Amino acid sequence: MRGDSFRKKSTFKKGQAAHNKGQTRDKVHNSVSTEVSWRRPSKEEYKKLTKPTSEGGHCTTDVDGKIGSERFLRPLVSEKQPIDFYKNSEVDRPEMDTYKVLHTLSLEYLLNEAIRGHKTLNPGCTGNLLFDEQRETKIGVCWKESFKCDLCTFTSNVEKLYKEVENTGKSKRGRKTAAPNMALQAGLMTTGVGNTGFRNILLHMNMAAPSMSSMQRLSNQASALIVEDNERDMQTRRKALRADNMAKGFDADSPIAVEFDTRYNNPLNSGAGRTPFQPGTQSVSTACENMSPEKQIIGINIKNKLCKTAQLLRNQGKSISCPNHPGHCSANISLDTSIGDEFTWCKETFEHMGRDEDPLKYKFITTDLDSRSGEALKTVASNSGVDTVNLKCTRHLAQSQRRRTGNSKWSVNMFPAKTGTTKDSLQRQFSYNLARRCTKEFNLCYNDKEGNITKIKRKLTYVRDAIIECYKDNHKLCRKFSYACSGKKKGLWLRSFLPHGTCLNMDGDDEVTLRELIDLRLGRKAIECTKLNTNTQKCESVNRAYSRTNPKNITWSRNLFGRLHTAANMLNHGFANSTVKRLEALGAPLTPGTRVIRQLQSIQKRTQYQREYKKSLKYKYSRAQSRIKLFRLHRNVTHVKRATTYKRDCEIFKFRMDHTYAKKS
């Protein structure tokens, strides 16, 4: 056959010796020990000690991958956990050793009726009246109870040990809602605790917890009622602003000033690698009036992209688009809608407020520097004949000035320091100091000229030159033009964020740069944009209050609206008054003259005291001094050389040098 001679060259021939003839082969074991022992572990131990193999079995290995000497048989049943020892009780009637929520008056009535009924049925019976566990019924956190005798056959009537709420809307049918269950949902919406968290708290207190389904159902009802009540309350406050105009001697249609801001549950630029859409899924826009010291909330616009119903339907392969799909939809905008469209949210907010019977008119709106809310209000207010002016937040303007100062290029000798690190630190501290100096100059001038914008512009024209000379330790112009620095020994401007005695060595370019930075806050355009000296700090404080009832790390898709309206209602009324009003709206009012009312009043007084104290000059001065001390402490710490605690592992990974000056010559 063709090719046989070629194949026979590689075949074994008689007399040929093998290359490994006479050698012995040692059996290699990938095991720590050749002695193997067998035992039968529990399921938990088997899962903890073994890992699956490629053949489908399990084995034990160490950190180097060597197979251990232990061999496991099929595991036994699970080990007993601590909770397993509590499944069976050694005492009779263990349910009576727990705690329950019972209405005191109803319990007294039930007990007295049971005593009278027992005496009437069996006058000579000496038995004890006990709660009848077989006939009791749990209604959320409340109970229906009855008594029985432990000797005779007496049983009392089953009574509701709670008050009830009249059902409204779609829930008119069926059993009436227990008042504590409804009030519970109102209380949960004042905190960041949800139904699951509250059930965990009750279980820790040795109390039977309500079912999740019943709590969720009541939460939905309470949320809708709270939103409706707060919308009416904000409408009433808008009417009160018209009455305030008349009380001041102006026409009721006189325009007012407002501020506007939007809060998002996630930063709009933080979704890289997680979602192709914007990471923000929920937003709330808030409008506050700027006519009274309270700066009441008069409008809220909430946007929500989350809908669990749509998510379930999409997982089933159905094409669903929120908010127009069958069933309940908690979302009011679609997934592809831009959540950061503040122009639209502001427009919708003021259009909604414009549907009042006697709508307000708005002339000034204060917003962030990059917001388009002012343009939106101009669009809405154009029909009312009012030319709206968009003012900028003084706090955000100062922060922008600070950031630009910290990023500006200065001459080498500008800051008196020997190293680049120290110069960078001085530049950062100088940015804080300059922003604070400009803000103080504007505030003092605004108060001195009583808000007259023409006089303020004229006065502040010369202040920037005085500030420049002041940083060069020349206070000649400060005596004439500055409000913050008198130019005298006792009234000099304290460069609190800079080391004591710091004098800046500015050249011509530095003075030009510094003059441009001062104009960001004290220039004519900046003065015109802040002519009412207003900011959005009220809206920012409202945003922080939203985080109390709706934390950003917790997502409520359905009851988001009720939680945010609860926060707004508490800010407008205070905690005590808001609690009373919301419970009245839910049909579960508090009982007058009780310890509960006195405790609510105490909370209200304490909150009001803290609010007034934080507005005082004493508190503001204390905070400023604490901030200055922190900067001084930071300067002292940075001068101390410390041992390096972190080094790159250059033996494994070869890194390029970070800087050119680190290279060896």
LINFENGI-V281082 format. One record per helix or strand of 3 or more residues. SS is the DSSP state (2 for helix, 1 for strand). FROM is the first residue (numbers start at 1). LEN is the number of residues. Records with the same first field share a line. If there is no record, write none. Layout:
BEGIN
SS = FROM-LEN + FROM-LEN
END
This chain:
BEGIN
2 = 4-5 + 43-7 + 82-5 + 94-4 + 104-18 + 169-3 + 179-10 + 195-10 + 212-36 + 308-8 + 342-12 + 373-12 + 394-14 + 420-29 + 453-8 + 463-9 + 478-4 + 508-15 + 524-6 + 537-13 + 560-14 + 575-12 + 595-21 + 617-22 + 660-3
1 = 37-3 + 70-3 + 129-3 + 137-3 + 142-4 + 147-3 + 256-9 + 282-8 + 297-8 + 362-6 + 389-4
END
